[in-house]
Amino acid sequence: MASVLTIEQLQLLAADRVDMLEYNGGVASLSSFLNPGMFLYSVNHELAALWDHLINAHEDYVIRREMISVVADQENYILPKDFYKARKVFPIVSGRREKSLKKFNLDETNYTSNILVTATDINNLKYKFMGQRLWLYPTPSFAGDLELWYIPQYKELVNNNDLVNFIYPNGWEDYVVNGIAAKAAEKEESFEMAQVCIAAQGRALGRILQTVQDRDEGEPEEMIDAEGFSGDYS
């Protein structure tokens, strides 16, 4: 089972890794040489980096869904606040998830007529993500629903007693602690120790990514009919 640790615990583990703990009455605390704010930044930096590694290794490691209500004559829609990367956009027809929409190319919108190009069927829409909005083309002439499957952003921790409660793979704490320790060692100009920590972090990452890639051993990937299938994906 993966560890559940607070920011403070990660800070102490990292400081211990590079011998930067002070003891008062048997209670461990960070060396006065270290800036607690630096540790908070480092924890979030390393967790965000691990988040990216996990997503790049296995896009479906964390997925969320959001319903978007399509409005007649409205071509763009605000994305969820935690939107990071998209996986699919599905039209919902009669309560059923239909074949996913395709992306449009900006060149497709370069029509010469001033006549508004509209779609009368939600399945005919195409989409594109620009900025913090989902754009649809042609402009819908109807109301309907789309289901956005997306990868959320890493959510930063704020307080020392905040728990890292996302289920990272076993060994995640080794990756984070060694990354934080490397930054602390560099600040102290202990460059040899920093390299030791960076190497240990690399080994931890290798184990984690191997675990993530072998996550689903039950069924092999298979080819699908991406063009002709129209049915319920649920």
Backbone bond lengths (Angstrom), bond angles and torsions (degrees), N, CA, C in turn:
res aa  C-N    CA-C-N  psi(-1)  N-CA   C-N-CA  omega(-1)  CA-C   N-CA-C  phi
1 M - - - 1.463 - - 1.523 109.51 -
2 A 1.327 115.77 135.02 1.466 120.12 -178.55 1.527 110.38 -66.54
3 S 1.330 116.16 149.57 1.454 121.75 -178.72 1.528 110.47 -72.27
4 V 1.338 115.67 149.91 1.453 122.53 172.08 1.522 106.52 -117.65
5 L 1.333 116.45 110.84 1.461 121.45 -173.58 1.521 110.51 -127.74
6 T 1.329 115.25 156.08 1.462 120.70 174.47 1.529 109.23 -93.21
7 I 1.325 115.70 167.21 1.461 120.66 175.38 1.527 110.00 -57.94
8 E 1.326 116.48 -43.72 1.462 119.75 -178.54 1.522 111.63 -60.77
9 Q 1.336 116.80 -41.40 1.466 119.62 179.21 1.525 111.11 -64.89
10 L 1.319 116.76 -40.13 1.466 120.24 177.63 1.525 110.78 -63.92
11 Q 1.327 116.27 -39.61 1.463 120.37 178.64 1.530 110.97 -61.51
12 L 1.328 115.88 -45.30 1.468 119.77 -178.51 1.524 111.20 -66.80
13 L 1.322 117.17 -40.21 1.465 120.21 177.85 1.529 110.79 -62.09
14 A 1.335 116.43 -41.79 1.467 120.29 -179.75 1.528 110.74 -67.48
15 A 1.328 116.44 -42.39 1.466 119.65 179.45 1.529 110.58 -64.00
16 D 1.324 116.24 -39.44 1.466 119.92 177.86 1.527 110.91 -64.27
17 R 1.339 115.40 -33.44 1.472 120.48 -178.77 1.530 110.69 -60.73
18 V 1.325 117.36 -32.52 1.468 120.95 -177.03 1.530 111.47 -115.87
19 D 1.332 115.93 22.89 1.478 122.07 175.69 1.524 112.15 55.77
20 M 1.324 116.76 48.49 1.466 121.41 178.95 1.520 111.33 -121.52
21 L 1.336 116.01 38.29 1.458 120.85 175.17 1.523 109.79 -105.12
22 E 1.314 114.99 146.48 1.455 121.04 171.96 1.528 108.27 -116.79
23 Y 1.345 117.17 148.01 1.458 120.98 -177.48 1.521 109.77 -121.08
24 N 1.324 114.71 132.98 1.462 121.27 177.85 1.531 107.41 -134.56
25 G 1.329 115.37 108.88 1.462 119.09 -176.65 1.510 112.52 64.42
26 G 1.313 116.15 31.59 1.459 120.48 179.32 1.509 114.52 81.87
27 V 1.333 117.00 0.00 1.470 121.36 -179.92 1.526 108.97 -99.53
28 A 1.339 116.04 127.04 1.465 121.13 -178.26 1.524 110.52 -82.45
29 S 1.324 115.58 141.62 1.465 121.48 174.28 1.521 108.12 -145.81
30 L 1.326 115.73 166.55 1.453 120.31 -179.44 1.527 110.41 -68.26
31 S 1.312 115.82 145.25 1.462 120.56 174.06 1.520 110.18 -58.28
32 S 1.331 116.03 142.50 1.462 120.37 179.20 1.529 111.25 -62.05
33 F 1.328 116.82 -15.83 1.464 121.17 177.82 1.523 111.07 -69.48
34 L 1.354 115.49 -23.95 1.455 120.23 -173.61 1.516 111.42 -94.80
35 N 1.302 115.38 145.05 1.466 122.83 177.79 1.520 108.78 -96.59
36 P 1.354 118.99 116.37 1.473 120.27 180.00 1.522 113.00 -55.71
37 G 1.338 117.02 -33.65 1.463 120.08 177.96 1.518 111.79 -62.73
38 M 1.336 116.28 -35.24 1.461 120.22 177.07 1.522 110.38 -63.79
39 F 1.339 115.71 -39.30 1.458 119.04 179.49 1.521 111.26 -65.60
40 L 1.324 117.42 -41.67 1.466 120.63 178.50 1.520 110.22 -60.60
41 Y 1.333 116.05 -45.67 1.467 120.35 176.47 1.520 110.60 -59.35
42 S 1.333 116.86 -44.12 1.460 120.74 -176.53 1.521 112.07 -65.95
43 V 1.336 116.87 -39.66 1.470 120.17 178.04 1.524 109.52 -58.98
44 N 1.331 116.45 -50.32 1.464 119.86 -179.15 1.520 111.91 -64.89
45 H 1.340 115.92 -38.31 1.464 119.85 179.26 1.526 110.63 -61.69
46 E 1.333 117.37 -46.38 1.460 120.52 -177.47 1.522 111.54 -70.61
47 L 1.327 117.97 -38.87 1.465 120.42 178.14 1.531 110.95 -66.30
48 A 1.341 117.22 -38.97 1.462 120.61 177.99 1.526 110.61 -65.94
49 A 1.344 116.42 -39.63 1.468 119.87 178.28 1.525 110.52 -64.42
50 L 1.338 116.86 -41.67 1.464 120.18 178.27 1.517 110.65 -65.02
51 W 1.324 117.02 -38.59 1.471 122.28 175.59 1.530 110.12 -55.57
52 D 1.337 116.40 -46.91 1.464 120.37 179.03 1.526 111.44 -63.82
53 H 1.332 117.03 -42.48 1.465 120.00 178.51 1.521 110.89 -59.09
54 L 1.328 117.47 -43.41 1.465 121.45 -178.74 1.519 111.32 -64.50
55 I 1.329 116.20 -43.20 1.464 120.45 -179.40 1.519 111.11 -67.37
56 N 1.328 117.59 -40.96 1.462 120.30 179.29 1.523 111.71 -67.09
57 A 1.346 116.37 -31.44 1.466 119.83 179.73 1.511 111.78 -79.84
58 H 1.331 116.98 -31.86 1.466 120.60 -175.91 1.522 107.35 -153.23
59 E 1.334 116.80 97.46 1.460 121.96 -171.85 1.523 113.22 -57.66
60 D 1.328 116.56 -27.79 1.457 119.69 -175.81 1.525 112.75 -95.05
61 Y 1.342 117.52 18.86 1.456 119.50 -179.72 1.529 110.58 -62.99
62 V 1.322 116.40 -37.65 1.471 119.97 175.80 1.526 107.78 -141.21
63 I 1.336 116.29 123.97 1.460 122.51 -176.41 1.534 109.21 -133.52
64 R 1.312 115.57 139.50 1.459 120.58 171.37 1.519 109.63 -126.38
65 R 1.324 114.82 160.80 1.461 120.14 179.18 1.524 109.59 -125.77
66 E 1.319 115.43 145.18 1.459 121.37 179.92 1.523 108.56 -141.87
67 M 1.324 116.36 131.88 1.458 120.64 176.20 1.532 109.03 -85.62
68 I 1.309 116.14 134.42 1.464 122.29 177.35 1.521 108.18 -118.36
69 S 1.315 115.89 122.18 1.466 120.93 179.94 1.523 109.58 -85.12
70 V 1.318 115.65 117.95 1.464 121.30 179.47 1.529 108.94 -82.19
71 V 1.328 115.37 134.34 1.461 122.59 -178.90 1.524 108.90 -114.60
72 A 1.316 116.82 139.01 1.464 120.62 179.55 1.524 110.78 -57.52
73 D 1.327 116.35 134.44 1.466 125.26 176.32 1.528 113.42 68.07
74 Q 1.324 118.65 15.81 1.466 121.93 175.40 1.517 109.34 -111.98
75 E 1.335 117.04 122.17 1.455 120.37 -171.78 1.520 114.71 -98.74
76 N 1.361 119.42 -12.41 1.468 119.43 179.98 1.527 111.25 -137.09
77 Y 1.361 114.93 152.47 1.456 121.82 -172.23 1.523 109.51 -141.20
78 I 1.341 116.14 140.77 1.456 121.02 -178.63 1.526 109.62 -68.99
79 L 1.334 116.38 140.39 1.457 122.06 179.55 1.529 110.22 -87.24
80 P 1.336 118.08 161.12 1.468 120.07 174.84 1.525 110.79 -56.39
81 K 1.338 116.75 147.70 1.465 121.10 -177.20 1.528 112.40 -59.73
82 D 1.337 116.73 -30.77 1.465 119.84 -177.22 1.526 112.25 -97.63
83 F 1.348 117.16 15.74 1.469 120.74 -179.37 1.528 110.69 -63.13
84 Y 1.332 115.28 132.33 1.467 121.25 178.58 1.521 110.14 -121.74
85 K 1.340 115.61 -59.58 1.457 120.83 178.69 1.520 108.92 -140.89
86 A 1.314 116.04 147.33 1.473 120.54 179.66 1.518 110.90 -91.83
87 R 1.336 115.13 149.62 1.461 120.58 171.87 1.523 110.21 -108.71
88 K 1.335 116.82 -54.50 1.455 120.67 -179.65 1.525 109.98 -152.08
89 V 1.340 115.43 156.28 1.452 121.94 170.51 1.522 107.36 -124.67
90 F 1.334 115.74 117.17 1.457 120.78 -177.09 1.527 110.51 -109.09
91 P 1.343 118.38 135.09 1.457 120.02 169.53 1.539 109.27 -78.45
92 I 1.320 116.80 143.56 1.455 121.85 177.68 1.529 107.78 -108.51
93 V 1.315 115.69 118.29 1.465 121.81 -177.97 1.522 108.55 -122.95
94 S 1.321 116.10 120.33 1.476 121.71 -179.35 1.524 111.12 52.80
95 G 1.334 115.22 39.52 1.456 120.30 178.59 1.508 115.12 78.22
96 R 1.331 117.20 4.04 1.458 120.81 -178.36 1.517 110.69 -111.47
97 R 1.333 115.16 144.22 1.458 121.70 177.53 1.531 108.38 -83.04
98 E 1.335 116.06 118.34 1.459 121.35 -178.54 1.534 111.00 -95.28
99 K 1.319 115.64 -179.76 1.467 121.53 178.54 1.525 110.67 -53.63
100 S 1.339 116.79 137.72 1.460 120.64 -175.65 1.529 111.55 -62.70
101 L 1.338 115.03 149.77 1.459 121.01 178.68 1.519 110.79 -73.90
102 K 1.318 115.75 157.27 1.457 121.98 175.86 1.524 109.63 -100.90
103 K 1.333 116.12 160.28 1.454 121.15 178.17 1.525 110.21 -81.85
104 F 1.326 115.61 147.51 1.461 118.08 174.31 1.521 110.02 -99.46
105 N 1.324 115.15 156.02 1.456 123.16 175.24 1.518 108.09 -96.04
106 L 1.316 117.17 140.27 1.469 119.25 -178.85 1.521 112.11 -56.53
107 D 1.323 116.58 -29.98 1.463 119.10 179.67 1.526 111.86 -63.18
108 E 1.330 117.24 -24.45 1.463 120.53 179.71 1.517 111.61 -65.57
109 T 1.319 117.23 -22.50 1.469 120.34 -176.91 1.520 112.48 -89.22
110 N 1.341 117.91 0.22 1.464 121.27 -176.81 1.528 111.53 -86.10
111 Y 1.318 116.69 55.17 1.454 119.48 177.08 1.525 109.27 -80.56
112 T 1.319 116.76 149.33 1.472 120.89 -174.33 1.520 112.13 -88.73
113 S 1.319 117.29 -21.21 1.466 119.90 -177.92 1.521 109.80 -79.88
114 N 1.327 117.00 154.01 1.454 120.09 174.80 1.531 111.35 -91.04
115 I 1.304 115.98 9.39 1.464 120.61 176.90 1.518 108.36 -76.19
116 L 1.327 118.05 131.46 1.452 122.34 -179.62 1.531 110.26 -67.75
117 V 1.309 116.66 124.76 1.459 121.58 177.07 1.520 107.75 -87.19
118 T 1.317 117.03 122.08 1.462 121.09 -178.15 1.516 110.84 -127.42
119 A 1.335 114.65 158.29 1.462 121.58 174.73 1.519 108.19 -108.06
120 T 1.317 116.76 138.50 1.471 121.16 179.63 1.516 111.45 -106.20
121 D 1.330 118.16 0.72 1.461 122.86 -179.24 1.533 107.41 -136.44
122 I 1.311 117.84 127.69 1.459 121.09 -176.19 1.519 112.13 -60.85
123 N 1.336 117.35 -27.11 1.463 120.87 178.69 1.523 112.48 -69.66
124 N 1.343 117.00 -17.70 1.460 120.77 -178.67 1.521 113.26 -89.19
125 L 1.318 116.57 -3.31 1.455 119.68 179.77 1.530 111.26 -71.62
126 K 1.319 115.69 151.20 1.453 122.72 167.81 1.531 107.18 -123.28
127 Y 1.331 116.57 162.07 1.459 119.14 -174.31 1.525 110.89 -134.61
128 K 1.326 114.59 163.91 1.455 121.68 172.61 1.519 107.83 -157.06
129 F 1.354 117.03 141.58 1.456 121.45 176.20 1.521 108.54 -96.76
130 M 1.326 114.92 121.79 1.463 120.80 177.76 1.522 107.56 -135.23
131 G 1.350 115.42 122.63 1.451 118.89 -175.47 1.523 109.80 63.67
132 Q 1.301 116.68 -134.09 1.458 121.72 179.00 1.521 111.39 -103.87
133 R 1.333 115.75 31.03 1.461 119.53 -178.09 1.531 111.80 -134.07
134 L 1.328 113.46 151.72 1.456 122.23 171.36 1.520 107.39 -97.70
135 W 1.328 115.81 122.43 1.460 121.16 179.46 1.524 109.39 -104.51
136 L 1.334 116.44 140.93 1.458 122.42 179.09 1.519 109.81 -116.56
137 Y 1.327 114.51 143.93 1.463 120.53 176.43 1.534 108.29 -147.33
138 P 1.313 117.91 135.16 1.467 128.42 -6.32 1.535 111.59 -65.49
139 T 1.320 116.16 165.43 1.458 120.24 178.28 1.527 109.29 -60.60
140 P 1.328 118.39 127.39 1.470 119.46 -178.62 1.529 111.72 -67.52
141 S 1.313 115.98 142.33 1.470 120.77 177.40 1.519 110.37 -107.63
142 F 1.329 116.08 24.27 1.465 121.41 -172.69 1.526 108.84 -150.88
143 A 1.312 115.72 169.60 1.467 121.81 172.22 1.527 108.14 -100.18
144 G 1.305 116.59 149.10 1.460 120.65 -179.56 1.513 110.43 -175.34
145 D 1.314 116.31 -167.32 1.462 121.11 -178.17 1.525 111.07 -134.28
146 L 1.341 114.47 141.75 1.454 122.09 171.44 1.525 108.04 -120.93
147 E 1.321 115.87 148.95 1.457 121.01 176.61 1.527 107.95 -114.86
148 L 1.326 115.56 115.05 1.466 122.01 -179.23 1.520 109.44 -94.92
149 W 1.330 116.36 121.48 1.465 122.11 171.88 1.523 106.15 -100.17
150 Y 1.343 116.29 124.26 1.457 118.76 -174.00 1.526 111.63 -145.76
151 I 1.331 113.62 162.18 1.461 122.22 174.72 1.525 107.15 -95.85
152 P 1.332 118.43 125.64 1.464 119.81 -179.39 1.520 112.44 -80.33
153 Q 1.310 115.67 163.09 1.458 121.68 174.67 1.528 110.35 -73.84
154 Y 1.325 114.91 157.66 1.465 119.50 169.83 1.532 108.04 -66.26
155 K 1.326 116.82 134.27 1.458 121.80 179.81 1.525 109.40 -98.02
156 E 1.315 116.15 117.56 1.461 120.62 -175.58 1.525 112.25 -65.83
157 L 1.336 115.07 145.60 1.461 122.05 172.54 1.529 108.21 -88.50
158 V 1.320 116.12 152.54 1.465 120.24 -171.27 1.518 112.81 -120.79
159 N 1.321 117.18 -45.11 1.468 121.52 -172.97 1.527 111.21 -107.32
160 N 1.327 116.15 155.18 1.462 120.74 -177.77 1.517 113.24 -61.27
161 N 1.336 117.43 -26.26 1.461 119.55 -179.90 1.526 112.79 -96.04
162 D 1.334 116.85 7.58 1.470 119.71 174.48 1.517 109.75 -64.59
163 L 1.330 115.82 136.16 1.463 121.02 178.29 1.513 110.80 -89.30
164 V 1.314 116.45 141.13 1.466 121.11 168.48 1.530 104.63 -83.58
165 N 1.343 115.76 89.04 1.461 119.02 -171.09 1.523 114.17 -103.57
166 F 1.342 117.25 2.71 1.459 118.69 170.25 1.522 108.62 -72.11
167 I 1.323 116.76 142.25 1.465 119.75 -175.62 1.529 109.85 -80.32
168 Y 1.319 115.00 83.52 1.462 119.89 171.37 1.522 108.62 -74.98
169 P 1.326 118.87 156.97 1.473 121.30 178.80 1.525 111.49 -64.31
170 N 1.328 115.31 158.15 1.463 120.02 175.68 1.529 110.09 -53.68
171 G 1.321 115.53 136.44 1.461 120.75 179.85 1.508 113.92 97.21
172 W 1.352 116.62 -2.98 1.471 118.80 -177.35 1.527 111.38 -60.16
173 E 1.346 116.38 -35.16 1.462 119.16 -176.97 1.523 111.72 -65.88
174 D 1.358 117.54 -31.34 1.464 120.15 176.10 1.529 110.84 -64.53
175 Y 1.330 115.41 -40.88 1.466 120.07 178.60 1.528 110.30 -62.11
176 V 1.332 116.64 -49.32 1.464 121.35 -175.46 1.525 111.21 -68.46
177 V 1.331 117.24 -47.33 1.464 121.08 -177.09 1.521 110.84 -61.29
178 N 1.326 117.85 -44.14 1.464 120.06 -179.53 1.528 111.79 -67.82
179 G 1.333 117.04 -33.58 1.462 119.67 176.68 1.519 112.06 -66.24
180 I 1.331 115.87 -43.09 1.464 120.42 177.66 1.531 110.13 -65.16
181 A 1.330 115.63 -44.32 1.470 120.25 -178.53 1.518 111.09 -61.81
182 A 1.336 117.28 -37.60 1.467 120.65 179.45 1.525 110.53 -62.14
183 K 1.334 116.89 -41.44 1.472 119.85 179.27 1.526 110.75 -66.27
184 A 1.344 116.28 -40.00 1.467 119.68 178.96 1.528 110.64 -64.43
185 A 1.344 116.45 -41.20 1.470 120.25 179.83 1.524 110.84 -65.73
186 E 1.334 116.75 -38.45 1.462 119.83 177.27 1.524 110.98 -63.60
187 K 1.333 116.60 -38.17 1.478 120.05 178.67 1.525 110.52 -62.87
188 E 1.338 115.91 -35.94 1.464 120.61 179.60 1.532 111.52 -84.02
189 E 1.356 115.12 -1.20 1.460 122.64 -177.76 1.524 111.63 63.74
190 S 1.345 115.31 30.84 1.468 120.93 172.22 1.530 107.07 -94.71
191 F 1.324 115.43 74.01 1.461 120.29 -169.59 1.524 112.42 -68.91
192 E 1.320 117.80 -30.94 1.471 119.84 177.91 1.530 109.75 -65.76
193 M 1.350 117.15 -44.41 1.458 120.45 177.41 1.519 110.90 -63.98
194 A 1.330 116.76 -37.08 1.466 120.17 178.34 1.520 110.64 -60.79
195 Q 1.331 117.55 -42.12 1.455 121.07 179.06 1.524 111.20 -66.17
196 V 1.322 117.85 -36.27 1.469 121.15 176.62 1.531 109.61 -61.52
197 C 1.326 116.05 -44.10 1.472 120.13 -179.46 1.528 111.64 -67.28
198 I 1.316 116.50 -40.14 1.477 120.40 178.99 1.528 110.27 -63.29
199 A 1.325 116.69 -41.05 1.466 119.84 178.09 1.523 110.69 -64.14
200 A 1.334 117.11 -41.77 1.464 121.04 178.47 1.520 110.95 -64.72
201 Q 1.319 115.98 -37.81 1.460 119.66 177.90 1.536 110.57 -64.57
202 G 1.320 116.54 -39.84 1.464 120.37 178.27 1.516 112.06 -62.27
203 R 1.334 116.82 -40.03 1.468 120.13 178.11 1.529 110.65 -66.41
204 A 1.326 116.56 -40.27 1.464 120.39 178.52 1.527 110.43 -63.12
205 L 1.337 116.67 -42.28 1.469 120.46 179.38 1.526 110.93 -63.15
206 G 1.327 116.85 -40.67 1.466 119.97 178.70 1.521 111.78 -58.98
207 R 1.330 117.06 -43.21 1.468 120.55 178.88 1.527 110.80 -65.20
208 I 1.325 116.25 -42.03 1.469 120.46 -178.48 1.527 110.98 -63.04
209 L 1.331 116.56 -47.65 1.464 120.10 -177.04 1.521 111.73 -66.61
210 Q 1.319 117.56 -33.72 1.463 120.52 176.03 1.520 110.05 -63.73
211 T 1.317 116.50 -40.91 1.461 121.11 178.10 1.522 110.92 -64.07
212 V 1.329 117.06 -43.31 1.457 121.32 -177.71 1.525 111.02 -65.65
213 Q 1.322 117.08 -42.06 1.465 120.52 -178.26 1.522 112.06 -66.12
214 D 1.342 116.80 -27.87 1.469 120.76 -179.27 1.521 111.62 -99.05
215 R 1.330 116.99 23.87 1.452 121.35 -171.74 1.525 113.71 -65.76
216 D 1.333 117.34 -38.45 1.460 121.47 -177.35 1.521 109.41 -117.28
217 E 1.317 116.06 96.81 1.455 121.28 -179.72 1.527 111.73 -96.18
218 G 1.352 116.34 -1.65 1.457 119.57 -172.84 1.515 114.60 -69.85
219 E 1.328 117.07 -44.31 1.460 121.38 -175.86 1.522 109.90 -136.93
220 P 1.343 117.90 140.13 1.465 119.91 175.29 1.516 110.78 -74.30
221 E 1.336 116.27 159.92 1.454 119.79 173.04 1.520 108.89 -66.16
222 E 1.345 116.58 150.54 1.452 119.65 178.46 1.511 110.12 -135.85
223 M 1.331 116.13 160.09 1.452 121.36 178.53 1.526 109.28 -76.43
224 I 1.348 115.89 145.91 1.454 119.88 176.56 1.520 108.80 -127.18
225 D 1.330 115.47 161.30 1.449 121.73 175.62 1.527 107.45 -86.19
226 A 1.336 116.62 94.84 1.461 120.77 -175.96 1.518 112.01 -78.14
227 E 1.317 117.97 -14.66 1.449 120.76 -176.06 1.534 112.98 -97.25
228 G 1.329 115.47 -44.51 1.460 117.30 -168.96 1.516 115.81 -99.32
229 F 1.333 118.72 -16.64 1.461 120.06 -174.63 1.520 110.47 -71.65
230 S 1.306 116.47 134.62 1.460 121.80 175.34 1.515 107.28 -141.05
231 G 1.320 116.37 97.98 1.448 119.50 -177.64 1.496 111.38 -168.23
232 D 1.329 115.36 -167.93 1.457 121.08 -175.72 1.514 109.87 -85.17
233 Y 1.347 116.60 120.52 1.467 121.66 178.96 1.511 112.15 -86.95
234 S 1.328 118.09 -5.17 1.466 120.17 -171.37 1.507 111.67 -73.44
